[in-house]
Amino acid sequence: MKRATACLLGAALLVALTGTTASAAPHTDRVSTAADGTQGDGASSAAFTTPNGRYVSFRSSATNLVPEGITHPGTYAYVRDLRTGATTKMENALSTPRLSADGRWATYTDWGIRKINVYLTDLTTGTRTRIGGDAQDTAGSPEISANGRYIAYQWSGHPQFPTRIDLYDRVTGTTETVSEGPADSTRDMANPSISGDGRLVAYQDGGTGDVWVADRATGTRTEADDGTPSTVVQLSVNGRVLVMDSADGSYVRDLRTGGVRHFPGDKVRAVSPDGRRLLLQDAQSDLWLLHGGHRVRVGHGSAADGSVSAQGRTVVWSSEDADVVPGDTNGVYDVFRWRSR
């Protein structure tokens, strides 16, 4: 990004993005286990947590995470309530479900009639709805607003139409196109990320590498990159902070002040709902929580993925390391939760 070194965040946000808070006596436990704590007999990864840290979704090839087991070999999606210990298996989900803040609504991809489509499931009733236009079109990369009303996703009608970013309103049942169509029909829009109220949607132009933020309230679109081809990582729930990756590291932009912070050589994997805490992965694949002029390591070695709850109290990620928690002898990737106290 050309102007990254010349841009500064607002004073408060600058402090928030330069380190992490080391809470007293943090604790790490394993999420991808059966209810009685039995470790999974297959690999688990791609973890995501709700803003309150109560619900975690992930993918797993384990056969023993729920009492009913699995119907056939494969990788399934799971949603775990960390307060009650209850785990819900989602057989018809090809991706890690993205969850509303209350854990009720889950959006994910699955096979439609011929191609992959986006689906929405009410986890309290089991009702499943396909969204994304004609079932013979392709839809993917769904992201749900924290309030559970809006789902942003990629829609593709190739070869006739390039991929665009659409948004589904669960309450009204309507769909709108969020991205502006490219002049070049071979260019695709990708990687949507949505604010908690559904007002802002960030996405990238796969042809130019430009990153855009669409404001649905004003009908405007603002370019968020500084000229370097970038990919969208995550828009904070409050809609203030946008994380982007590029060839020379990650960039974090404060959409209110326009300030940018550059992390050369490192990758920012997630941002907390309030935009004040970052999950950073360094060249050694260690994961660090950055906030308040301090940093704390929450995962090491082969740490991957990552998601952060409100105020950085919970971080979930996956790792194949056997020394994260005692008794890890399955020799595969597991999902872990780090908690501050």
N, C-alpha and C positions, 0 to 999 in steps of 0.2 A: 504494500500500500504506500503510495508516494508521499502522502502527508502524514503518515502514522507517527514518525518521530517528532513532528512539529505539533501534534495535537496532544492536549492534556485533558484528562477527565476532570470533572468538578471535584472540589476538594474532598468532599465526603466520600465520593465513589472512588477516587484515586487511592485513598487510604484502604478502602475495602478490597481493592483488587491487587494489592501489593504483598499480601501474605495471608496467613490463616490463623484462626483462633485455636489455641490448644486447650480445649476444655479439660477440666480435672477428670482423671481416671476414665479415659475413653475405653470402650469395650467393643470387641469384635466377636460376632457369632456367625454361624452358617445358616443360611436361609433355605438352601436347596436340600432339605431333609424331609423324612416322613414326620408325622405328627409326634411320634415318640422319640425323635432325634436320630433315628437310623439314617446313616448317610446314603445318598443316592448311589445306585449301581450303574449310573451312566452320567455323562457330562451335562452340566448345566451352565448357561451363559445368557448374555444379552439382557441384563437386569434393568428394571425401571421401577422407580418408586413414586408414590403420590406425594404431593406437597407436605402432608402431615406425617409422612414416613410410616403410616400404618399398613398400607398395601404395597406389595412388591409383585411385579409380573416378571416372568423369565421363560426361557426355552430350556427343555431338558429331554434327553434320551433315556433317562432313568425309568425303570419299570415299577419302582416301589415307593413312589412319593405319595400316592393316595391308596386307600384300602382296596378300591376296585381294580387297581393295576391298569394295564393298557390292553387294548383289543388287538393290536398288531404292532410289530416293531416299527419304530420311527421316533421322530422328535416332536414333542407336544408343547403346548403353551400352558403355563400354570399361573394362577393368581393366588397369593398367600396373604391371609390376614394375620399380621404379626401380633395383634392383640389377642386374638382367640386361638391362633395356631391353625385355623381351618385353611385347607388348600383346595382350590377349585381347578380341575383339569379342563382344558378347552381343546378337545380333539380336532375340531375344525378350525384351526388357526395356524397359518403358515408363518406368522411373524409374532414377535413379542407384543402382546396387547398394550396399547396406550390407554391409561385409565383416567377417568374423571377424578377430581379431588376427593370425593366421597367414596370412591371405589365401586360405584354402582355401574357405571357405563364403561365398556371396553370396546375399542376399535382395533381392527387388525385386518390382515389379508387372508383370503382363502380362494379356492378354485370356484369359479362360476360355471356357466354352461360350457364354455370353451377356454376362457382365459381367467387370469387372476383378477378378483374384484375386492372391493373394500366392504367390510361388514361391521355392524354395530350390534352388540349384545347387551341387554339389560341383565346383569348378573343376579338381580333379585328375583326375576321371573323366568329367566332363560330365553326370553324373546329375542330372536335374531332377525336383523333387517339388513338386506343388501342395499348399499348406496353406491352411487357412481355411474348413473346412466344405464345404458343398455348392457345387459349381462354379457354380450359378446365383445364389448370393449374392454380395455385393460385399465385397471385402477390400482393404485398402490401408495405406499409411504403415508398412511393416515396418521394424523396428529389430532388429538381432541383437546378442546378448551377445558380449563379446570372446572367450569360450571357444568360441563357435560352436554352443552347444547350444540356446539359447533364442531364439525370435523373437516379439517383441511386435508386434501389429498391430491395426488397426481392422477390425471385422467389422460388416456391416450387412445386415439382413434387411428393409429398408424395402419396402413401407410398414407391414408388420405390427410390426416391432421397431425400436427406436432403435439407433444405432451404439454398440457396446461395445468394450472393449479385451480381446482374447484373447491367450493366450500358448501357443505350440507348443513342445513338448519334442522335439527331433530324436532323442534317444537312445531315449525310450520310445514316441514316435509319438503321444503324447497331447496334448490341448488343454484348457486351463482358462480360465475367465473371470476377469480380474484386476480389472476395474472393477466398482463397485457400481452396480446398475441404478437409473436416476433414477426418482423418483416420477411425473414428467411424461414420458409416452411420446414426446413430441416432442423431448426433449433428447437430444443425442448426446455421446458421449465421443470425444476426438480426441487426436492428436499424442502417441503413446506414445514414451517414451525409457527405455532399460533399462540397468541397471548391468552391469559386466563379467561378474559371476557369475550374472546373471539373478535375483538375489534381489529387487531393487527395480525397480519400474516406475512412472514418473511419467506423468501424463496430465492432460487438462483436461476440464472440463464445458463443452461448447459453449453451453449455455443460461445458466448462471450466471457463467461465467468463473472458477470455482474451479479450483485446481490441486491434485491429490492425488498422494500417493506411497504406493503399495501395497507392503507388506513381505510377500513370499510365505512367509517363514520363520515369521512370527508371525501372519499372517492379518489384520493391522491395516492401516488406511488413515489417513494423516495429511494434513490440509490444509496446503499449503505456502505459499499466498498470504496476504496480509494484508488481504484484503477488496477489493482492486482487481481487476477483471476482467483476467485474464492468460492468456497462451499459453505453452506449454512450448517452450523452445528446445533444451535438452540437459541430461541428467543425466550427471555425470562418470562415467568408467569405474569408479572406486573407490566410487561411490555416495554420496559425501559432499556434493557441491556441485550445486545445481540452478539453472539459468539460466532466467529467465522474462521475457517482454516484456509491456509494458502501454502504455497511451496516453501515459504520461509518462516513457517510457524503459524501461531494463532493470533487473531486480532479480536479485541473486545471493544465494541462501540457502545457508548452511552447515547442512546437515541434522543435524549432530552437536551444534552449539552453539545453533542457532536464529537466529544472527546474520544480518543482511541488509545488503547494500550496494546503494545505489541509484545508477544512472547516468542522470540526467535528460537527456533530449534525445538520448541516444546509444543504440545498440543493441549488445548483446553477442551476437556471432554464434556463438561456440563456446567450449568450455572444454576444457582439456587433461585427459588421463586421470587425473592426480593431483589435479585440481581447483584447482591453484595458479596457473594461467595462463589469461588470458582473451583472446579475440580480439574487439576492440571496433571498431565502425564509427561514425565521427563524422558530423556533419551534412554534411560535404564528401565523404562516401563513402570517406574514407581508412580503412585498416585498421591498427590498432595492437595489438601484443602487450603485454599488461600483466603485470608480475611484479616482485617484489622491490624496490619503490620506484622503479622505472624503467619507461620505455616506449620502444618502438622501432616506427617505422612500417614495415610490411611490404608495404603496397599503397596505391596512391593513386588519386585521381580516380574512375573508374567501377568501382572494386573491388567485387566481389559474392561472395556465398556465403562459404565459409571453413570450414576444419577444422584442428585442431591435434594434433600428435603428442605423445608422452610428453616431459615436461620442456621443451616448447615448442621442440624442436629443428627441427621442420618445420611450416610452415604452407602450406596450399594454398588457392588462391582463383582466381577468374576475373576478367578485365578486358578491355575493348576498347581500352584505351590502347596506343598503338604504341611508347611509350618505356620499357616495363618491361624489355625485353631488346633487344639489338641485332638488327637484321634482321627485325623484326616488320612485315611489309608486307601482310598479308592483310586488314587492315581489319575484322576481326571479333573477337568474344570468344575468348580463349584461356585455358587453365588454366596457372597458374604455381605454382612451388614456391619458397618462401623457406626457406633453411637457415642456422642459426647454425653457427659453427665454433669 
